[in-house]
Amino acid sequence: MAWSEKKTQGIIYILILTGIFAFVYYWRVASVDKSGEYNVRVGNYRLTDGVYDQALAEFRKALEFNPENVNAHFGMAVAYMMKNDESAAFEWFEKTMALAPDFAPAYANRGIYLDKLGRYEEALEDYKHALTLDQDVAKGPGKLWRFMRNIKEKPPNIYERAVYIQEQLKLPPEERVLKVAEEDAKQRMYKMKK
């Protein structure tokens, strides 16, 4: 191969690499809008990874960009819920619902948390309200979500749980079975965007 052909190939390779680096830079830095959605995405990844303090930090950054970012408020609520910080979780659920009263996942997740805390009547109301706002919330996590987390069985959804709670609340208190640890552990949060 002649020297000029090698030089031409080298220039082509350098141009291709420069193009790839420019694309990656644009994709990771320049294309991020100033609404905080990038931080919300990162916060959601941290939630999925179970790194709740890092998720909270990302959602706070998103709120610095846009104090009315519903997804950041919702992420804060879910992160505190997963950390079992009851007062902070409920505070952020309330903030989310104040910004977006028709955001079904907020009611679904607050219902899940109330259910976990043994506040079944309140959980049932939130489940019903979430289902009234968006019936798709009853579907629960999809096949891809379960595949990515190696969950073979479909976890219970809020519709099934609401029906169960409603049936149990009709029974005398001594006959009710509202907590089943192994079934409760299968319940998953609803992380849908507004």
Buried (B, 14 or more C-beta within 10 A) or exposed (E): EEEEEEEEEEEEEEEEEEEEEEEEEEEEEEEBEEBBBBBBBBBBEBBBEEBBEBBBBBBBBBBEBBEEBBBBBBBBBBBBBBBEBEEBBBBBBBBBBEBBEEBBBBBBBBBBBBBBBEBBEBBBBBBBBBBEBBEEBBEBBEEEBBEEEEBEEBBBBBBBBBEBBBEBEEEEEEEBEBEEEEEBEEBBBBBBEB
